[in-house]
């Protein structure tokens, strides 16, 4: 069976790009919506936060450059999770059993890695569990990252 990850064919690369754009877009739109509902502030502040955390407080002068760099960082991260998913999917057989369970498990995995490892390392601050925000953010990742990746991978590999 051709896993796709070992042979970088044009259709496979196109699939990764499409899936990464879909997951990244759903995730950032969810983050914007949650931020706006929670704070009533401009959702583009989310991108400024991403830029400051990933690249440093003074990496770029001006909100517009911080928003652009935050969006680029966000999509780079989304593509990283997408690539990892497509590497794991054909190799871990239980991921192929149920798309919904796979979406839930991968969403929890992404949330855990981002919040308990990556962000604390970038922020140089320990993780603090906030029940409401943590639950909502984890659910967002299940739906925005886990669900589209699970469905796209299932469709792609069922044709193989």
URPEVEN-V469726 format. One record per backbone hydrogen bond with DSSP energy under -0.5 kcal/mol. CO is the residue of the C=O (numbers start at 0). NH is the residue of the N-H. E is the energy in kcal/mol with one decimal. If there is no record, write none. Layout:
BEGIN
CO;NH;E / CO;NH;E
END
This chain:
BEGIN
0;2;-0.7 / 2;4;-0.9 / 5;7;-0.6 / 6;8;-2.5 / 8;12;-2.6 / 9;13;-2.6 / 10;14;-2.1 / 11;15;-2.4 / 12;16;-2.5 / 13;17;-2.7 / 14;18;-3.1 / 15;19;-2.8 / 16;20;-2.5 / 17;21;-2.5 / 18;22;-2.9 / 19;23;-2.7 / 20;24;-2.3 / 21;25;-2.7 / 22;26;-2.5 / 23;27;-2.4 / 24;28;-2.5 / 25;29;-2.0 / 26;30;-2.5 / 27;31;-2.7 / 28;32;-2.3 / 29;33;-2.8 / 30;34;-2.6 / 31;35;-2.6 / 32;36;-2.6 / 33;37;-2.7 / 34;38;-2.7 / 34;39;-0.5 / 35;39;-2.2 / 41;44;-2.0 / 42;45;-2.0 / 43;46;-0.6 / 43;47;-1.4 / 44;48;-2.3 / 45;49;-2.4 / 46;50;-2.4 / 47;51;-2.6 / 48;52;-2.7 / 49;53;-2.6 / 50;54;-3.0 / 51;55;-1.3 / 55;58;-1.4 / 61;65;-1.8 / 62;66;-2.9 / 63;67;-2.5 / 64;68;-2.7 / 65;69;-2.5 / 66;70;-2.3 / 67;71;-2.4 / 68;72;-2.6 / 69;73;-2.7 / 70;74;-2.5 / 71;75;-2.2 / 72;76;-2.5 / 73;77;-2.5 / 74;78;-2.6 / 75;79;-1.9 / 76;80;-2.3 / 77;81;-2.0 / 78;82;-2.9 / 79;83;-2.4 / 80;84;-2.2 / 81;85;-2.3 / 82;86;-1.4 / 83;87;-2.5 / 84;88;-3.0 / 85;89;-0.5 / 87;90;-1.1 / 87;91;-2.2 / 90;92;-0.8 / 91;94;-1.7 / 92;95;-1.7 / 93;96;-1.1 / 93;97;-0.6 / 97;101;-2.4 / 98;102;-2.2 / 99;103;-2.3 / 100;104;-2.9 / 101;105;-2.8 / 102;106;-2.3 / 103;107;-2.4 / 104;108;-2.5 / 105;109;-2.9 / 106;110;-2.5 / 107;111;-2.8 / 108;112;-2.7 / 109;113;-2.8 / 110;114;-2.8 / 111;115;-2.5 / 112;116;-1.2 / 112;117;-2.8 / 113;118;-3.2 / 116;120;-1.7 / 117;121;-2.6 / 118;122;-3.4 / 119;123;-1.4 / 119;124;-1.0 / 128;130;-0.5 / 129;133;-3.4 / 130;134;-2.2 / 131;135;-2.5 / 132;136;-2.8 / 133;137;-2.2 / 134;138;-2.5 / 135;139;-2.5 / 136;140;-1.9 / 137;141;-2.0 / 138;142;-2.3 / 139;143;-3.6 / 140;144;-1.6 / 140;145;-2.8 / 141;146;-2.0 / 142;147;-0.6 / 144;148;-1.9 / 145;149;-2.5 / 146;150;-2.5 / 147;151;-2.7 / 148;152;-2.6 / 149;153;-2.2 / 150;154;-2.2 / 151;155;-2.5 / 152;156;-3.0 / 153;157;-1.7 / 154;158;-0.8 / 155;158;-0.6 / 156;159;-0.5
END
